[in-house]
Amino acid sequence: MTMERLPLVSVIIPLYNAEKFIAQTLESLLCQTMTDFEVVVADDCSTDNSVEIVESLTENFGGRLKLIKLPKNTGTPDIPRNEAIKVARGKYITFLDDDDFFTPTALEELSTLAEEFQADVVHTDAFFSFDSTGKNFSSFENLIRNETFDVKTCRKANSQPLQQATEISADISERIKLWLNDEFHWATWALFFRKNFWTANKLNFPRMTVSGDTLGNFYCLCLAKKLLRVPNVTYIHRGNPESITNEAADSEKYLHKWLSDLIVGFREFVKFMDKIPFFREKIGYRYAVLDWFFEKFMRDAQHLPFAYRQVHPALLGRIIEQEFSGEDAALSAYLFNVVNLQRLELAKFHQQ
């Protein structure tokens, strides 16, 4: 009896109502310079023709594409990712959003580096696609088939671009400092990791609408014994105004999701840090991580229909009015501190 040969890489695509984009997303995989990979598409009960399009392209992958269908819509890409990981057979796992692309050499580059360094996690810098005028590419021809396309990095102005693959120190305090300084992009698609690293640590993405990947990235940052950071341009992000992350910002539904993600995020960060001796001993780092997460959410709140200085206390009030459970002690304490700091700032202003 011959044993089935397992693929080196599993590409996981959470799918929901992406009929305008999914064919091109899959075609970017057919353009890969290596073929030792499988694709697992996890459909979250799409209501358009997305599933039919995936099924029509299955033959092109020669048995390397698997479509799984969730029984009911979860409203988040993270649950489909979790389900897809369960059936993924690759040594390594990477993620691709249903409206984005990989560069033609992406899987070859990332798998080669992961094997060479025997890394648990390979973290790529956050690259987005722009044309020479600075506008997002809209043409698939330019993105995949045109060898002259110009890809620029989305990074903080004061950060230096990497010149070569770099193994990050195993010192967790150094890693957290990089995280707090926004030296690591938190999107799920920035990760390429060994599946047995993920499963051995019993990791899962939390059920969050748009920020579960932040937790996934943080898990890897804290737990990977060997973490490799690479400068390679492997991912092309296409801004999609119809995606779940760009939902109409003036709706009550958006605000509810925002608040729910904040509460769940705090719970998950606290639950995870409770298990790590470093965070039990270094309270300052623990607080700094929660502060970073909260400030990220306040930056996201810019999508809401009022200015930051108006939204900050307004949203705090909405959150504080909610009935907190015992799990939300950390969030309650954090908000108490923020409100009191605001009061002190106001008191200083009135004394001037």
N, C-alpha and C positions, 0 to 999 in steps of 0.2 A: 504494500500500500504506500503510495507516495503522498507525502504531506503537502497540503496547500501552501504555496508561497505567499507570505503576507506582504502587503505593500510597505514601502519605507515611510510614506507620508499619507496622512488622512487630512483632506481639506474639508472643513465643515462650513456649510452655508445655511444659516437660518433664513427661511423664505416666508415672506408675507406680501402679497399683492405687488409683485415686482415684474409684471408682464412686460413693461416697457424696457426692462434692463437685464433680466435674468439670462436671456440668450447670449448677450454680449459678455456677461460675467462668465458664463460657462465656456464661451469661445476663448476667453483669455487663458483658460486651463488647457484647452486643446492646442494652444500655441506654445505650451511649455517645452523647454529644451530637454526635460527629463520626463519619462513616462511612468516611473515607479511610484505612482500615487493612486489613491482612490478618492472619490468625491462622495460625501454624505450630505444630501440636501434634506433638511428637516422642515417640513411645511407646517406653518401654524394656522391651518384652516383658511388658506387664501380664498377670497371670494371672486377673484378675476381668473384669467387664463394662465396664471403662473405655473400651476401643476402640469397642465397640458403641454406647455412649452418644454418643461423639463423632461417629461415623458417622451416627447418627440425627439429629443436630443440624446436620449439614453444610449441608443445604438452606436452613436459616434464615439463613445468612450469604451466600447468593447468589453462591457461587463465591469468597468471600473467606477460606475456611478450608481449609487443607491439612493432611492427616495423613500423617506419615512414620513408618515402623516400623523400628526398629533390628533387625538380624539376631539379636543375642543380648543378654541383659541385662548392663548395665554396672555396676549397683549404685550409680550416682551420677547426679544430675541434670545434671552438667556436660558429659558426653559428648553426651547428647541436645541440650543447648543448642548445642554446637559444630556438630552436624550440622544443626540447624535454621537456624543463621546462614548456612550454605552455600547454602541454598535460599531464604532470605528475600530479598524484592525491594524492601522499603521503604527510603526514604532514612534513616529512623531505626529503631532497634531498642530494644525494651524487653521486660522479662521479667515473667511472671506465674506464680506457683506454682499447681499443679493443685488446691489446696484454698483459695485466697485469692481476693480480689476487687479490681477497680479501682472507684473512685468514678465516678459517671456522667460527670463532666466531665474525668476524668484525662487521656485522650489529647489532648483539645482543649487543655487547659492546658499540658501538657508540650510538645507540638509547636509551639504558638504562641510559647512562651518560647524554644524552641530556634531557631526561625526568626528571631525578633526580635533575639536576641543573636548569631546565627550561631555557636552553641556546638558544640564537639566533643562535650561531655558535659554533661548536666543531672543534677545530683545532688539528689534529694529527701530531706528529713529523714525519719527512721524513724518512721512513724505506725502505731499499732495501734488496733484497735477495742475500745472499752469502752462499756458502758452506764452509766447514771447511778449504779449501785451499785458500779461498778468491776469487774464481771465481764465476761468475754469475751462478745461477742454470739454467739448460736447461731442466731438467726433471720435468714434471708435477707431477709425482709420488712423488718426493721429496718435491715439493712445497706444495701440498695440502694433500696428503694421508699419508705422513710420519710425524708422530708426533715429531720426533727428529730433524726436520730441524732447522738449526741455522740461525737466522735472526739478522743481525747487523745493527746499525743505520748509516746513512750518515749525519754527523753533523760536525761542525767546531771543531777542536781539543781542543779549549779553552772553549767550551760550556759544561755545566753540564747536564747529562741526568735527565729527570723528574722522580720522584719516584711515584707520584700520580697525579690525576687530579687536576688542578689548575685554579681557576677563575682569569682571567687577570684583572688588574685594569682598571676601566672605564676612567681613565685619558689618553686622547689621546696622550699626549706628551710621556708618559711612553710606550704606545703601539708603537709609531713611533720609539722610541729608540730601542726597541726590533727588529723591522723590519730592521732598518738601521744596526744593529749588526748581521744581518742574523740569528736571533734566531727563525724566523718563515720560514718554507719552503714555497715557493710561488706557488707550483704546485696545480692545481685544485683539484687533488685527495686527497689533505691534508684537504679538507673542508667537513664538514657535517653540514647542516644548515636547519632551518625551512623555508619551502617554502614561507609562508606569510611574513617572514622577507625580502626575496629577492623581492617578487612582490610588497610589500608595499613601498619599496624604489625605485621601478621602475628600477631595475638593469638589465643590459645585459652585456654579454661579448663582447668586441669590436672585430671587424674583423681584426684579426692578425694571422699570420701563426703559430707562436710558442709561443708567449708571452702574449696572451690574458688572460691566467690564472693568470699572475702576477697582472693585474688590478683587476680581480675578487677577489683575495685574499686581495688586498689593500682595496677594497670597504668594505669587511667584517670586516677588522681590524678597520676601521674608524667608521663604522656605527653600529656595533653590540652593543646593550646595555649590553648584558651578553655574554662574550666570554670565552669559556672554552678551556684550553689546556691540552691535555692528552698524556701520554707516550705510550699508547697501540700500539702494533705492529698489524696493521690491513691491511696494503697494501703491496703487493709484486710487485715490479717493475721489469719487465724483459727487459733488454736492447735489442732493436730490430734494427739492422742496416738498415732495410728497412723502418723504420717509417719516417714520415715527418720531425721530428726533427733531423734526421740523414742523410738528403739528401746530395748528393755529394757536398762537400764544395768548389770545385774548379770551379763551374759553375757560369756564369753570372746571371743565374736565382736565385741562392742562394743569391748572393750579392744584387740583386734587392729586394728580399723578406726581407733581413736583413735591408736594408735602409728604406723600406716601413714600417716595423714594428717599427723602431725607430721613424719615423715621426708620425705615428698614435699613438704610445704609449705616446709620449710627449703631443700630442693634448689631449688625453683622460685623462692623469694625470692632466693636467692644467684645463681642463673643470670640472673634478670632484672636484679638490681642490678649484676652484672658488666658489663652492657651500657650502663649509665648513668654517664657521666663524674662526675656529682655524687657518687655513692656510692663511686666509686673514690677520690675526693679527700677525702670527708668520712666517715672511718671511724666516727666517733662516731654519726652518723646511721644508718649501716648496722647497727651493733650494736644501736642503739635499736629499729630496726624488727624485728630478729630477737627482741629481748627482748620487745617488744610481742606478737609472734606467739606466743611461748612462753607468756607469761602468759595470753593468751587461751585457749590450750589447757588451762592449769592451771585456769582458771575453768570451762571446759567439763568438766573432770574431776570437778567437784562432782556430776555425774550418776552417777559411779561410787559403789559402795556403801561408801565410807569417807570420813572427814573429810579436809579439805585438808591438815592438818599430817601426817596419816598417808600420804596418797596421794602427796604431793610426792616424798619420797625413795624410796618404793616403786616408783613409775613410772619415776623416773630410773634405778633399778637395772635394771628390765626393759629400758629402752632401751639402757643402756650394755652390757648383756649381748649385745645383738644384734651381728651382724657388719656393721660399717660398710664401705661402699665408698669410693672416693676422692671421690665426690660428697658424702659426708657429713662432710667435714672441718670445715665450719662448725658443724654440729650437735654434733660431738664436742667441739670447742673450747668451744662455748657451755656444754654440759653440764659440762665440766671446771670452768669458772669458777663455775657455779652450785653444784656440789658443794663446791668449796673455800670459797665464801662461806658455805655452810651450816656447814662445819666451823669457820670463824672465829666464827660466831655461837654455836655450841655451846661453843667454847673460852672465849668471853667469859662465857657463862652459868655455866660451871663455876668460873670465877675469882671470881665474885661472892660 
